């Protein structure tokens, strides 16, 4: 019997190790179970490739999972209305125009913090229902060889309407919200009659109404147009890739596409949602966007990323184009009929 005692103790110790190990692994697995990981769901109208990096970076640094649900503006508005009795989203990340409509319908929850408090008033809702996180202005991307032939640079919108044989490129207003926002901003700033008069004057000079925001800048870099009316984000990306274009900010002001975030009323993860909104206003979010070649201007003028824009003498239109989807469609239809389909 005595000779079996060592075997007994070895077996006993192994059983203890196995039981203890099983308990540890079970506890670890339980901690990693999706139900035990904090998460928030965000409806967004931003492209998947733009938000996926933000989600990955935030989860890595905070262990809070971000579930983005991409959709169009109309789909987002419809989805929120359907979810009214039991909201599925904790936040929305979309254009300021959509955020304003959601606020008016009572779908948003006021939110404030030290971070949102320092954002300039023009980039947020006055009662804290939504906060702009970054914006993308419309600029002139001018071919460098074309610049050499000029005695005076085009620095104003009125310069584009002057007589001349220069070639323009622009993204079709029907193809991208950021491009259509130029139309809405012009109407809000100058009125409908003056806006359509200007657009009719530049129409014969436009080589192509492009389908993508990047195309006009590429055309300017390739010498296919002399001046591209384009978003700054795409222009900086092409400049960084070595394309020969100069960026000019219109002296008489320009439109900008403002992206903002808001916490949904009736959400179940407010404690996780508010810190993410604050994070979007920080350098870490901008660094993530830059790493993925998205170059927007942060609304938080206190962070390092904003310093690159302090000496640009940028002037933004003061009027804010807050239109319903129906009003936007009406303006676009008028543009198509009165400008786009006109013979050159």
Phi and psi restraints in degrees (value plus and minus 20) as a CYANA .aco file:
   2 UNK   PHI     -81.7   -41.7
   2 UNK   PSI     -54.5   -14.5
   3 UNK   PHI     -90.2   -50.2
   3 UNK   PSI     -35.6     4.4
   4 UNK   PHI    -109.6   -69.6
   4 UNK   PSI     -31.3     8.7
   5 UNK   PHI     -80.8   -40.8
   5 UNK   PSI     -64.2   -24.2
   6 UNK   PHI     -77.9   -37.9
   6 UNK   PSI     -61.6   -21.6
   7 UNK   PHI     -83.5   -43.5
   7 UNK   PSI     -58.2   -18.2
   8 UNK   PHI     -82.3   -42.3
   8 UNK   PSI     -66.6   -26.6
   9 UNK   PHI     -87.6   -47.6
   9 UNK   PSI     -58.6   -18.6
  10 UNK   PHI     -81.0   -41.0
  10 UNK   PSI     -65.2   -25.2
  11 UNK   PHI     -83.0   -43.0
  11 UNK   PSI     -61.2   -21.2
  12 UNK   PHI     -83.1   -43.1
  12 UNK   PSI     -65.5   -25.5
  13 UNK   PHI     -83.2   -43.2
  13 UNK   PSI     -61.3   -21.3
  14 UNK   PHI     -82.1   -42.1
  14 UNK   PSI     -60.0   -20.0
  15 UNK   PHI     -84.1   -44.1
  15 UNK   PSI     -60.8   -20.8
  16 UNK   PHI     -81.6   -41.6
  16 UNK   PSI     -64.2   -24.2
  17 UNK   PHI     -82.8   -42.8
  17 UNK   PSI     -63.3   -23.3
  18 UNK   PHI     -84.2   -44.2
  18 UNK   PSI     -64.2   -24.2
  19 UNK   PHI     -85.2   -45.2
  19 UNK   PSI     -63.5   -23.5
  20 UNK   PHI     -84.5   -44.5
  20 UNK   PSI     -62.5   -22.5
  21 UNK   PHI     -84.4   -44.4
  21 UNK   PSI     -59.8   -19.8
  22 UNK   PHI     -84.1   -44.1
  22 UNK   PSI     -59.4   -19.4
  23 UNK   PHI     -85.0   -45.0
  23 UNK   PSI     -60.4   -20.4
  24 UNK   PHI     -85.0   -45.0
  24 UNK   PSI     -65.9   -25.9
  25 UNK   PHI     -84.6   -44.6
  25 UNK   PSI     -57.8   -17.8
  26 UNK   PHI     -84.3   -44.3
  26 UNK   PSI     -61.3   -21.3
  27 UNK   PHI     -85.2   -45.2
  27 UNK   PSI     -60.5   -20.5
  28 UNK   PHI     -84.6   -44.6
  28 UNK   PSI     -64.4   -24.4
  29 UNK   PHI     -82.6   -42.6
  29 UNK   PSI     -57.9   -17.9
  30 UNK   PHI     -84.8   -44.8
  30 UNK   PSI     -58.2   -18.2
  31 UNK   PHI     -86.2   -46.2
  31 UNK   PSI     -51.6   -11.6
  32 UNK   PHI    -109.0   -69.0
  32 UNK   PSI     -24.9    15.1
  33 UNK   PHI     -83.2   -43.2
  33 UNK   PSI     114.7   154.7
  34 UNK   PHI     -70.2   -30.2
  34 UNK   PSI     -52.2   -12.2
  35 UNK   PHI     -87.8   -47.8
  35 UNK   PSI     -38.8     1.2
  36 UNK   PHI    -122.6   -82.6
  36 UNK   PSI     -18.6    21.4
  37 UNK   PHI    -116.6   -76.6
  37 UNK   PSI     108.7   148.7
  38 UNK   PHI     -85.8   -45.8
  38 UNK   PSI     120.7   160.7
  39 UNK   PHI    -173.0  -133.0
  39 UNK   PSI     138.4   178.4
  40 UNK   PHI    -155.2  -115.2
  40 UNK   PSI     127.5   167.5
  41 UNK   PHI    -126.5   -86.5
  41 UNK   PSI     111.3   151.3
  42 UNK   PHI    -147.1  -107.1
  42 UNK   PSI     101.8   141.8
  43 UNK   PHI    -100.2   -60.2
  43 UNK   PSI     114.5   154.5
  44 UNK   PHI    -163.9  -123.9
  44 UNK   PSI     131.2   171.2
  45 UNK   PHI    -124.9   -84.9
  45 UNK   PSI     -14.0    26.0
  46 UNK   PHI    -100.1   -60.1
  46 UNK   PSI     133.8   173.8
  47 UNK   PHI     -81.7   -41.7
  47 UNK   PSI     128.3   168.3
  48 UNK   PHI     -75.7   -35.7
  48 UNK   PSI     -63.9   -23.9
  49 UNK   PHI     -84.7   -44.7
  49 UNK   PSI     -39.4     0.6
  50 UNK   PHI    -103.5   -63.5
  50 UNK   PSI     -55.7   -15.7
  51 UNK   PHI    -113.4   -73.4
  51 UNK   PSI     -41.6    -1.6
  52 UNK   PHI     -83.2   -43.2
  52 UNK   PSI     -58.3   -18.3
  53 UNK   PHI     -86.1   -46.1
  53 UNK   PSI     -58.2   -18.2
  54 UNK   PHI     -82.9   -42.9
  54 UNK   PSI     -64.3   -24.3
  55 UNK   PHI     -82.1   -42.1
  55 UNK   PSI     -65.1   -25.1
  56 UNK   PHI     -84.5   -44.5
  56 UNK   PSI     -63.2   -23.2
  57 UNK   PHI     -87.2   -47.2
  57 UNK   PSI     -62.3   -22.3
  58 UNK   PHI     -87.8   -47.8
  58 UNK   PSI     -61.7   -21.7
  59 UNK   PHI     -83.7   -43.7
  59 UNK   PSI     -58.0   -18.0
  60 UNK   PHI     -84.4   -44.4
  60 UNK   PSI     -56.5   -16.5
  61 UNK   PHI    -110.5   -70.5
  61 UNK   PSI     -38.7     1.3
  62 UNK   PHI    -146.2  -106.2
  62 UNK   PSI     -33.1     6.9
  63 UNK   PHI      43.3    83.3
  63 UNK   PSI       8.3    48.3
  64 UNK   PHI    -131.9   -91.9
  64 UNK   PSI     102.9   142.9
  65 UNK   PHI    -101.1   -61.1
  65 UNK   PSI     113.8   153.8
  66 UNK   PHI    -127.3   -87.3
  66 UNK   PSI      96.8   136.8
  67 UNK   PHI    -123.8   -83.8
  67 UNK   PSI      76.5   116.5
  68 UNK   PHI    -101.1   -61.1
  68 UNK   PSI     118.6   158.6
  69 UNK   PHI    -141.2  -101.2
  69 UNK   PSI      75.4   115.4
  70 UNK   PHI     -93.1   -53.1
  70 UNK   PSI     122.9   162.9
  71 UNK   PHI    -184.5  -144.5
  71 UNK   PSI     149.8   189.8
  72 UNK   PHI     -97.0   -57.0
  72 UNK   PSI     149.8   189.8
  73 UNK   PHI     -81.0   -41.0
  73 UNK   PSI     -67.0   -27.0
  74 UNK   PHI     -83.9   -43.9
  74 UNK   PSI     -59.0   -19.0
  75 UNK   PHI     -84.5   -44.5
  75 UNK   PSI     -60.3   -20.3
  76 UNK   PHI     -83.7   -43.7
  76 UNK   PSI     -66.5   -26.5
  77 UNK   PHI     -81.6   -41.6
  77 UNK   PSI     -61.6   -21.6
  78 UNK   PHI     -86.6   -46.6
  78 UNK   PSI     -63.4   -23.4
  79 UNK   PHI     -82.4   -42.4
  79 UNK   PSI     -62.8   -22.8
  80 UNK   PHI     -83.4   -43.4
  80 UNK   PSI     -60.3   -20.3
  81 UNK   PHI     -84.2   -44.2
  81 UNK   PSI     -60.2   -20.2
  82 UNK   PHI     -87.9   -47.9
  82 UNK   PSI     -49.6    -9.6
  83 UNK   PHI    -108.0   -68.0
  83 UNK   PSI     -13.9    26.1
  84 UNK   PHI     -75.2   -35.2
  84 UNK   PSI     -63.2   -23.2
  85 UNK   PHI     -92.0   -52.0
  85 UNK   PSI     -48.8    -8.8
  86 UNK   PHI    -166.7  -126.7
  86 UNK   PSI      65.4   105.4
  87 UNK   PHI     -77.5   -37.5
  87 UNK   PSI     114.3   154.3
  88 UNK   PHI    -112.6   -72.6
  88 UNK   PSI     -43.8    -3.8
  89 UNK   PHI    -120.4   -80.4
  89 UNK   PSI     125.0   165.0
  90 UNK   PHI    -113.3   -73.3
  90 UNK   PSI     -47.3    -7.3
  91 UNK   PHI    -165.9  -125.9
  91 UNK   PSI     147.3   187.3
  92 UNK   PHI    -151.3  -111.3
  92 UNK   PSI     123.1   163.1
  93 UNK   PHI    -149.6  -109.6
  93 UNK   PSI      86.3   126.3
  94 UNK   PHI    -180.0  -140.0
  94 UNK   PSI    -189.4  -149.4
  95 UNK   PHI     -92.4   -52.4
  95 UNK   PSI     136.6   176.6
  96 UNK   PHI     -82.5   -42.5
  96 UNK   PSI     -52.5   -12.5
  97 UNK   PHI     -83.5   -43.5
  97 UNK   PSI     -63.8   -23.8
  98 UNK   PHI     -86.8   -46.8
  98 UNK   PSI     -60.8   -20.8
  99 UNK   PHI     -80.8   -40.8
  99 UNK   PSI     -60.0   -20.0
 100 UNK   PHI     -85.4   -45.4
 100 UNK   PSI     -59.9   -19.9
 101 UNK   PHI     -84.0   -44.0
 101 UNK   PSI     -60.9   -20.9
 102 UNK   PHI     -84.5   -44.5
 102 UNK   PSI     -58.4   -18.4
 103 UNK   PHI     -83.8   -43.8
 103 UNK   PSI     -64.6   -24.6
 104 UNK   PHI     -81.9   -41.9
 104 UNK   PSI     -49.1    -9.1
 105 UNK   PHI    -108.5   -68.5
 105 UNK   PSI     -21.2    18.8
 106 UNK   PHI      60.8   100.8
 106 UNK   PSI       3.9    43.9
 107 UNK   PHI    -111.4   -71.4
 107 UNK   PSI     -28.6    11.4
 108 UNK   PHI    -129.2   -89.2
 108 UNK   PSI     133.5   173.5
 109 UNK   PHI    -128.2   -88.2
 109 UNK   PSI     108.0   148.0
 110 UNK   PHI     -79.5   -39.5
 110 UNK   PSI     119.5   159.5
 111 UNK   PHI    -164.5  -124.5
 111 UNK   PSI     115.0   155.0
 112 UNK   PHI    -162.0  -122.0
 112 UNK   PSI     132.8   172.8
 113 UNK   PHI    -179.3  -139.3
 113 UNK   PSI     156.4   196.4
 114 UNK   PHI     -81.2   -41.2
 114 UNK   PSI     -52.6   -12.6
 115 UNK   PHI     -92.9   -52.9
 115 UNK   PSI     -67.2   -27.2
 116 UNK   PHI     -89.8   -49.8
 116 UNK   PSI     -45.9    -5.9
 117 UNK   PHI     -85.6   -45.6
 117 UNK   PSI     -49.5    -9.5
 118 UNK   PHI    -108.7   -68.7
 118 UNK   PSI     -22.8    17.2
 119 UNK   PHI     -94.2   -54.2
 119 UNK   PSI     111.5   151.5
 120 UNK   PHI     -73.8   -33.8
 120 UNK   PSI     126.4   166.4
 121 UNK   PHI     -77.7   -37.7
 121 UNK   PSI     -52.9   -12.9
 122 UNK   PHI     -87.5   -47.5
 122 UNK   PSI     -37.0     3.0
 123 UNK   PHI    -125.1   -85.1
 123 UNK   PSI      -6.3    33.7
 124 UNK   PHI    -171.4  -131.4
 124 UNK   PSI     141.8   181.8
 125 UNK   PHI     -96.2   -56.2
 125 UNK   PSI     115.7   155.7
 126 UNK   PHI     -81.6   -41.6
 126 UNK   PSI     -45.2    -5.2
 127 UNK   PHI    -123.2   -83.2
 127 UNK   PSI      -9.4    30.6
 128 UNK   PHI      64.0   104.0
 128 UNK   PSI      -5.1    34.9
 129 UNK   PHI     -91.3   -51.3
 129 UNK   PSI     -50.1   -10.1
 130 UNK   PHI    -171.1  -131.1
 130 UNK   PSI     136.0   176.0
 131 UNK   PHI    -152.4  -112.4
 131 UNK   PSI     108.4   148.4
 132 UNK   PHI     -90.6   -50.6
 132 UNK   PSI     117.3   157.3
 133 UNK   PHI    -127.6   -87.6
 133 UNK   PSI     -52.4   -12.4
 134 UNK   PHI    -180.5  -140.5
 134 UNK   PSI     143.9   183.9
 135 UNK   PHI    -161.9  -121.9
 135 UNK   PSI     141.3   181.3
 136 UNK   PHI    -151.1  -111.1
 136 UNK   PSI      82.3   122.3
 137 UNK   PHI     -99.4   -59.4
 137 UNK   PSI     136.2   176.2
 138 UNK   PHI    -105.0   -65.0
 138 UNK   PSI     112.6   152.6
 139 UNK   PHI    -152.7  -112.7
 139 UNK   PSI     156.9   196.9
 140 UNK   PHI    -122.1   -82.1
 140 UNK   PSI     102.1   142.1
 141 UNK   PHI    -122.7   -82.7
 141 UNK   PSI      88.1   128.1
 142 UNK   PHI    -128.3   -88.3
 142 UNK   PSI     111.8   151.8
 143 UNK   PHI     -82.0   -42.0
 143 UNK   PSI     112.5   152.5
 144 UNK   PHI     -85.0   -45.0
 144 UNK   PSI     -56.6   -16.6
 145 UNK   PHI     -86.2   -46.2
 145 UNK   PSI     -56.7   -16.7
 146 UNK   PHI     -86.0   -46.0
 146 UNK   PSI     -57.8   -17.8
 147 UNK   PHI     -78.8   -38.8
 147 UNK   PSI     -57.6   -17.6
 148 UNK   PHI     -82.9   -42.9
 148 UNK   PSI     -44.2    -4.2
 149 UNK   PHI    -108.8   -68.8
 149 UNK   PSI     -22.5    17.5
 150 UNK   PHI    -118.7   -78.7
 150 UNK   PSI     125.5   165.5
 151 UNK   PHI    -111.3   -71.3
 151 UNK   PSI     -41.0    -1.0
 152 UNK   PHI    -166.5  -126.5
 152 UNK   PSI     112.5   152.5
 153 UNK   PHI     -93.0   -53.0
 153 UNK   PSI     128.9   168.9
 154 UNK   PHI     -95.9   -55.9
 154 UNK   PSI      92.3   132.3
 155 UNK   PHI    -138.8   -98.8
 155 UNK   PSI     -24.8    15.2
 156 UNK   PHI    -153.2  -113.2
 156 UNK   PSI     138.1   178.1
 157 UNK   PHI     -82.1   -42.1
 157 UNK   PSI     -55.3   -15.3
 158 UNK   PHI     -83.9   -43.9
 158 UNK   PSI     -45.5    -5.5
 159 UNK   PHI     -84.5   -44.5
 159 UNK   PSI     -50.7   -10.7
 160 UNK   PHI     -94.0   -54.0
 160 UNK   PSI     -39.7     0.3
 161 UNK   PHI    -112.4   -72.4
 161 UNK   PSI     -24.5    15.5
 162 UNK   PHI     -94.1   -54.1
 162 UNK   PSI     140.8   180.8
 163 UNK   PHI     -83.5   -43.5
 163 UNK   PSI     125.0   165.0
 164 UNK   PHI     142.2   182.2
 164 UNK   PSI     143.8   183.8
 165 UNK   PHI    -125.3   -85.3
 165 UNK   PSI       3.4    43.4
 166 UNK   PHI     -94.7   -54.7
 166 UNK   PSI     135.7   175.7
 167 UNK   PHI    -127.9   -87.9
 167 UNK   PSI     117.2   157.2
 168 UNK   PHI    -135.1   -95.1
 168 UNK   PSI     131.1   171.1
 169 UNK   PHI    -149.6  -109.6
 169 UNK   PSI     123.4   163.4
 170 UNK   PHI    -174.6  -134.6
 170 UNK   PSI     132.3   172.3
 171 UNK   PHI    -101.7   -61.7
 171 UNK   PSI     114.8   154.8
 172 UNK   PHI     -74.4   -34.4
 172 UNK   PSI     112.5   152.5
 173 UNK   PHI     -80.8   -40.8
 173 UNK   PSI     -46.2    -6.2
 174 UNK   PHI     -99.9   -59.9
 174 UNK   PSI     -31.8     8.2
 175 UNK   PHI    -114.7   -74.7
 175 UNK   PSI     -45.3    -5.3
 176 UNK   PHI    -170.0  -130.0
 176 UNK   PSI     116.6   156.6
 177 UNK   PHI     -81.6   -41.6
 177 UNK   PSI     -58.2   -18.2
 178 UNK   PHI     -85.1   -45.1
 178 UNK   PSI     -51.5   -11.5
 179 UNK   PHI     -97.3   -57.3
 179 UNK   PSI     -64.2   -24.2
 180 UNK   PHI     -80.8   -40.8
 180 UNK   PSI     -48.6    -8.6
 181 UNK   PHI     -81.5   -41.5
 181 UNK   PSI     -46.8    -6.8
 182 UNK   PHI     -83.3   -43.3
 182 UNK   PSI     -63.6   -23.6
 183 UNK   PHI     -80.3   -40.3
 183 UNK   PSI     -68.6   -28.6
 184 UNK   PHI     -82.3   -42.3
 184 UNK   PSI     -59.4   -19.4
 185 UNK   PHI     -89.6   -49.6
 185 UNK   PSI     -59.6   -19.6
 186 UNK   PHI     -80.6   -40.6
 186 UNK   PSI     -64.2   -24.2
 187 UNK   PHI     -84.8   -44.8
 187 UNK   PSI     -61.9   -21.9
 188 UNK   PHI     -85.6   -45.6
 188 UNK   PSI     -51.5   -11.5
 189 UNK   PHI    -108.9   -68.9
 189 UNK   PSI     -65.0   -25.0
 190 UNK   PHI    -132.1   -92.1
 190 UNK   PSI     -28.5    11.5
 191 UNK   PHI      71.6   111.6
 191 UNK   PSI     139.7   179.7
 192 UNK   PHI     -89.0   -49.0
 192 UNK   PSI     -64.0   -24.0
 193 UNK   PHI     -82.1   -42.1
 193 UNK   PSI     -68.8   -28.8
 194 UNK   PHI     -85.8   -45.8
 194 UNK   PSI     -56.1   -16.1
 195 UNK   PHI     -83.4   -43.4
 195 UNK   PSI     -69.1   -29.1
 196 UNK   PHI     -89.4   -49.4
 196 UNK   PSI     -49.5    -9.5
 197 UNK   PHI     -83.8   -43.8
 197 UNK   PSI     -64.5   -24.5
 198 UNK   PHI     -83.4   -43.4
 198 UNK   PSI     -66.4   -26.4
 199 UNK   PHI     -85.0   -45.0
 199 UNK   PSI     -53.3   -13.3
 200 UNK   PHI     -87.7   -47.7
 200 UNK   PSI     -54.7   -14.7
 201 UNK   PHI     -89.5   -49.5
 201 UNK   PSI     -57.1   -17.1
 202 UNK   PHI    -107.2   -67.2
 202 UNK   PSI     -33.8     6.2
 203 UNK   PHI     -74.1   -34.1
 203 UNK   PSI     -65.2   -25.2
 204 UNK   PHI     -84.5   -44.5
 204 UNK   PSI     -40.9    -0.9
 205 UNK   PHI    -107.6   -67.6
 205 UNK   PSI     -31.6     8.4
 206 UNK   PHI    -100.0   -60.0
 206 UNK   PSI      97.0   137.0
 207 UNK   PHI     -91.9   -51.9
 207 UNK   PSI     -60.8   -20.8
 208 UNK   PHI    -172.2  -132.2
 208 UNK   PSI     114.5   154.5
 209 UNK   PHI    -111.0   -71.0
 209 UNK   PSI      79.9   119.9
 210 UNK   PHI     -95.2   -55.2
 210 UNK   PSI     141.5   181.5
 211 UNK   PHI    -110.0   -70.0
 211 UNK   PSI     -39.8     0.2
 212 UNK   PHI    -145.5  -105.5
 212 UNK   PSI     133.3   173.3
 213 UNK   PHI     -85.3   -45.3
 213 UNK   PSI     -47.3    -7.3
 214 UNK   PHI     -98.6   -58.6
 214 UNK   PSI     -45.8    -5.8
 215 UNK   PHI     -80.5   -40.5
 215 UNK   PSI     -67.1   -27.1
 216 UNK   PHI     -78.3   -38.3
 216 UNK   PSI     -58.2   -18.2
 217 UNK   PHI     -88.0   -48.0
 217 UNK   PSI     -61.6   -21.6
 218 UNK   PHI     -81.3   -41.3
 218 UNK   PSI     -61.4   -21.4
 219 UNK   PHI     -83.1   -43.1
 219 UNK   PSI     -58.6   -18.6
 220 UNK   PHI     -86.1   -46.1
 220 UNK   PSI     -60.6   -20.6
 221 UNK   PHI     -86.9   -46.9
 221 UNK   PSI     -51.3   -11.3
 222 UNK   PHI    -108.0   -68.0
 222 UNK   PSI     -22.3    17.7
 223 UNK   PHI      59.0    99.0
 223 UNK   PSI      -5.5    34.5
 224 UNK   PHI    -101.6   -61.6
 224 UNK   PSI     -42.9    -2.9
 225 UNK   PHI    -154.7  -114.7
 225 UNK   PSI     141.0   181.0
 226 UNK   PHI    -109.1   -69.1
 226 UNK   PSI     -57.2   -17.2
 227 UNK   PHI    -155.4  -115.4
 227 UNK   PSI     110.8   150.8
 228 UNK   PHI    -127.1   -87.1
 228 UNK   PSI     110.2   150.2
 229 UNK   PHI    -110.0   -70.0
 229 UNK   PSI      87.8   127.8
 230 UNK   PHI    -164.7  -124.7
 230 UNK   PSI     146.9   186.9
 231 UNK   PHI     -98.0   -58.0
 231 UNK   PSI     126.7   166.7
 232 UNK   PHI     -82.1   -42.1
 232 UNK   PSI     -59.1   -19.1
 233 UNK   PHI     -77.0   -37.0
 233 UNK   PSI     -65.2   -25.2
 234 UNK   PHI     -90.8   -50.8
 234 UNK   PSI     -54.9   -14.9
 235 UNK   PHI     -85.2   -45.2
 235 UNK   PSI     -63.8   -23.8
 236 UNK   PHI     -83.6   -43.6
 236 UNK   PSI     -58.9   -18.9
 237 UNK   PHI     -80.8   -40.8
 237 UNK   PSI     -62.0   -22.0
 238 UNK   PHI     -92.4   -52.4
 238 UNK   PSI     -56.3   -16.3
 239 UNK   PHI     -81.1   -41.1
 239 UNK   PSI     -64.1   -24.1
 240 UNK   PHI     -84.8   -44.8
 240 UNK   PSI     -46.3    -6.3
 241 UNK   PHI    -107.4   -67.4
 241 UNK   PSI     -15.0    25.0
 242 UNK   PHI      72.4   112.4
 242 UNK   PSI      -9.0    31.0
 243 UNK   PHI     -95.4   -55.4
 243 UNK   PSI     120.0   160.0
 244 UNK   PHI    -101.1   -61.1
 244 UNK   PSI      53.7    93.7
 245 UNK   PHI    -151.8  -111.8
 245 UNK   PSI     126.8   166.8
 246 UNK   PHI    -127.8   -87.8
 246 UNK   PSI     121.8   161.8
 247 UNK   PHI    -116.6   -76.6
 247 UNK   PSI     107.0   147.0
 248 UNK   PHI    -141.3  -101.3
 248 UNK   PSI     108.2   148.2
 249 UNK   PHI    -112.9   -72.9
 249 UNK   PSI     101.4   141.4
 250 UNK   PHI     -75.5   -35.5
 250 UNK   PSI     108.4   148.4
 251 UNK   PHI     -87.8   -47.8
 251 UNK   PSI     -47.5    -7.5
 252 UNK   PHI    -110.5   -70.5
 252 UNK   PSI      -3.4    36.6
 253 UNK   PHI      78.5   118.5
 253 UNK   PSI     141.4   181.4
 254 UNK   PHI    -171.0  -131.0
 254 UNK   PSI     142.3   182.3
 255 UNK   PHI    -100.3   -60.3
 255 UNK   PSI     138.5   178.5
 256 UNK   PHI    -167.4  -127.4
 256 UNK   PSI     125.2   165.2
 257 UNK   PHI    -119.9   -79.9
 257 UNK   PSI      91.5   131.5
 258 UNK   PHI    -117.1   -77.1
 258 UNK   PSI     103.6   143.6
 259 UNK   PHI    -121.2   -81.2
 259 UNK   PSI     114.2   154.2
 260 UNK   PHI    -158.3  -118.3
 260 UNK   PSI     152.1   192.1
 261 UNK   PHI    -150.8  -110.8
 261 UNK   PSI     134.0   174.0
 262 UNK   PHI    -172.4  -132.4
 262 UNK   PSI     133.3   173.3
 263 UNK   PHI    -112.5   -72.5
 263 UNK   PSI     114.3   154.3
 264 UNK   PHI     -98.7   -58.7
 264 UNK   PSI     119.1   159.1
 265 UNK   PHI     -87.4   -47.4
 265 UNK   PSI     120.5   160.5
 266 UNK   PHI      60.4   100.4
 266 UNK   PSI     -12.7    27.3
 267 UNK   PHI     -90.9   -50.9
 267 UNK   PSI     142.0   182.0
 268 UNK   PHI    -129.1   -89.1
 268 UNK   PSI     -15.5    24.5
 269 UNK   PHI    -154.1  -114.1
 269 UNK   PSI      25.8    65.8
 270 UNK   PHI     -79.9   -39.9
 270 UNK   PSI     -57.4   -17.4
 271 UNK   PHI     -83.6   -43.6
 271 UNK   PSI     -48.3    -8.3
 272 UNK   PHI    -111.7   -71.7
 272 UNK   PSI     -48.8    -8.8
 273 UNK   PHI     -91.1   -51.1
 273 UNK   PSI     -65.2   -25.2
 274 UNK   PHI     -81.2   -41.2
 274 UNK   PSI     -63.4   -23.4
 275 UNK   PHI     -81.7   -41.7
 275 UNK   PSI     -52.9   -12.9
 276 UNK   PHI     -88.1   -48.1
 276 UNK   PSI     -58.9   -18.9
 277 UNK   PHI     -79.7   -39.7
 277 UNK   PSI     -64.0   -24.0
 278 UNK   PHI     -82.2   -42.2
 278 UNK   PSI     -58.8   -18.8
 279 UNK   PHI     -83.9   -43.9
 279 UNK   PSI     -56.1   -16.1
 280 UNK   PHI     -83.1   -43.1
 280 UNK   PSI     -38.7     1.3
 281 UNK   PHI    -112.3   -72.3
 281 UNK   PSI     -17.1    22.9
 282 UNK   PHI    -125.4   -85.4
 282 UNK   PSI     148.1   188.1
 283 UNK   PHI     -80.3   -40.3
 283 UNK   PSI     -53.2   -13.2
 284 UNK   PHI     -81.8   -41.8
 284 UNK   PSI     -57.5   -17.5
 285 UNK   PHI     -88.9   -48.9
 285 UNK   PSI     -63.4   -23.4
 286 UNK   PHI     -83.1   -43.1
 286 UNK   PSI     -59.6   -19.6
 287 UNK   PHI     -83.0   -43.0
 287 UNK   PSI     -57.7   -17.7
 288 UNK   PHI     -85.9   -45.9
 288 UNK   PSI     -62.4   -22.4
 289 UNK   PHI     -82.9   -42.9
 289 UNK   PSI     -65.6   -25.6
 290 UNK   PHI     -81.5   -41.5
 290 UNK   PSI     -60.7   -20.7
 291 UNK   PHI     -79.5   -39.5
 291 UNK   PSI     -51.3   -11.3
 292 UNK   PHI    -118.5   -78.5
 292 UNK   PSI      -5.0    35.0
 293 UNK   PHI      46.5    86.5
 293 UNK   PSI      20.1    60.1
 294 UNK   PHI    -136.3   -96.3
 294 UNK   PSI      97.8   137.8
 295 UNK   PHI    -138.7   -98.7
 295 UNK   PSI      73.7   113.7
 296 UNK   PHI    -133.0   -93.0
 296 UNK   PSI     144.1   184.1
 297 UNK   PHI    -114.7   -74.7
 297 UNK   PSI     102.1   142.1
 298 UNK   PHI     -89.3   -49.3
 298 UNK   PSI     123.1   163.1
 299 UNK   PHI     -95.4   -55.4
 299 UNK   PSI     -40.8    -0.8
 300 UNK   PHI    -101.3   -61.3
 300 UNK   PSI      83.2   123.2
 301 UNK   PHI    -100.1   -60.1
 301 UNK   PSI     -18.5    21.5
 302 UNK   PHI    -111.4   -71.4
 302 UNK   PSI     -33.0     7.0
 303 UNK   PHI    -110.5   -70.5
 303 UNK   PSI     143.3   183.3
 304 UNK   PHI     -81.2   -41.2
 304 UNK   PSI     -58.6   -18.6
 305 UNK   PHI     -80.2   -40.2
 305 UNK   PSI     -45.6    -5.6
 306 UNK   PHI     -94.8   -54.8
 306 UNK   PSI     -42.3    -2.3
 307 UNK   PHI     -79.7   -39.7
 307 UNK   PSI     -46.3    -6.3
 308 UNK   PHI     -86.7   -46.7
 308 UNK   PSI     -34.4     5.6
 309 UNK   PHI    -133.3   -93.3
 309 UNK   PSI     -18.0    22.0
 310 UNK   PHI     -88.8   -48.8
 310 UNK   PSI     -44.6    -4.6
 311 UNK   PHI    -128.7   -88.7
 311 UNK   PSI       1.8    41.8
 312 UNK   PHI    -107.7   -67.7
 312 UNK   PSI     -28.6    11.4
 313 UNK   PHI      31.5    71.5
 313 UNK   PSI      24.6    64.6
 314 UNK   PHI     -99.6   -59.6
 314 UNK   PSI     111.7   151.7
 315 UNK   PHI    -136.9   -96.9
 315 UNK   PSI     104.3   144.3
 316 UNK   PHI    -124.2   -84.2
 316 UNK   PSI     126.7   166.7
 317 UNK   PHI     -79.9   -39.9
 317 UNK   PSI     118.6   158.6
 318 UNK   PHI     -99.4   -59.4
 318 UNK   PSI     -58.6   -18.6
 319 UNK   PHI     -87.7   -47.7
 319 UNK   PSI     118.3   158.3
 320 UNK   PHI    -125.6   -85.6
 320 UNK   PSI      99.2   139.2
 321 UNK   PHI     -99.0   -59.0
 321 UNK   PSI      70.4   110.4
 322 UNK   PHI    -120.4   -80.4
 322 UNK   PSI      77.8   117.8
 323 UNK   PHI    -142.2  -102.2
 323 UNK   PSI     130.1   170.1
 324 UNK   PHI     -97.2   -57.2
 324 UNK   PSI     141.5   181.5
 325 UNK   PHI     -74.5   -34.5
 325 UNK   PSI     -56.5   -16.5
 326 UNK   PHI     -87.3   -47.3
 326 UNK   PSI     -61.2   -21.2
 327 UNK   PHI     -86.8   -46.8
 327 UNK   PSI     -57.3   -17.3
 328 UNK   PHI     -83.8   -43.8
 328 UNK   PSI     -65.0   -25.0
 329 UNK   PHI     -81.2   -41.2
 329 UNK   PSI     -59.7   -19.7
 330 UNK   PHI     -83.1   -43.1
 330 UNK   PSI     -63.5   -23.5
 331 UNK   PHI     -85.2   -45.2
 331 UNK   PSI     -62.1   -22.1
 332 UNK   PHI     -84.1   -44.1
 332 UNK   PSI     -59.8   -19.8
 333 UNK   PHI     -82.5   -42.5
 333 UNK   PSI     -61.5   -21.5
 334 UNK   PHI     -84.4   -44.4
 334 UNK   PSI     -59.7   -19.7
 335 UNK   PHI     -84.2   -44.2
 335 UNK   PSI     -63.5   -23.5
 336 UNK   PHI     -80.3   -40.3
 336 UNK   PSI     -66.4   -26.4
 337 UNK   PHI     -92.1   -52.1
 337 UNK   PSI     -59.1   -19.1
 338 UNK   PHI    -115.1   -75.1
 338 UNK   PSI     -36.5     3.5
 339 UNK   PHI    -148.8  -108.8
 339 UNK   PSI     -80.0   -40.0
 340 UNK   PHI     -78.5   -38.5
 340 UNK   PSI     -61.9   -21.9
 341 UNK   PHI    -111.7   -71.7
 341 UNK   PSI     -19.6    20.4
 342 UNK   PHI     -88.8   -48.8
 342 UNK   PSI     125.5   165.5
 343 UNK   PHI     -89.8   -49.8
 343 UNK   PSI     128.4   168.4
